[in-house]
């Protein structure tokens, strides 16, 4: 079995080539000129060829030395990256995503962020926009992607998404009875907007299902429990928008907002990738 290359000798050769001097290479590596000469001789012996022509007055990289130089640079670069990955502490990125925003695309979005830097420790929390913004303000989360909240300014608009009144094809409203509503638990900005619009339109309603997340509300809708104010992207195939048929008030397009304190580095690249993915996935 052949002996592997000694990285110290390879590094010495690269420094000699870059600095054009054994003396300057020795200074850069905090060693002596004699030690550099010895390392270079060992490398040439291992490779079986002359890498540097040297006399008391000058030194010159040989043709084979020039060929090996590019390979040597790659070898040192890979070594340095491997060392950095294994020795540097993992950076944590805490992200909160509103339950009304995190749709079926979420697994693909997480994979996209992870591909940028597998060493980045990504923690994702799903919850209501209000709760996530409070966690962001307490610096428990680095980034949140939420719906617009009353009294909250700032944030970057990633997209605006149309909402509708959805139910299952088999559900029927009984004339004269309050509208059966499936909602998320308070505090929920979408719930507040939907119920305010019903009250303003003079449409009586009653909550028949309160879910802990959009997934639960969507399941209730498809089970024929009632009507819910949701974005089409969040619903299973087959749900229908019954708003026009029942004369329900139009729901607004609601913005998706990014709040972040991450400004640079790989973490920022991950946030940018997530933001870009939402911009392309969400349609008004």
Order of alpha helices (4+ residues) and beta strands (2+ residues): alpha-alpha-alpha-beta-beta-alpha-beta-alpha-beta-alpha-beta-beta-beta-alpha-beta-alpha-beta-beta-alpha-beta-alpha
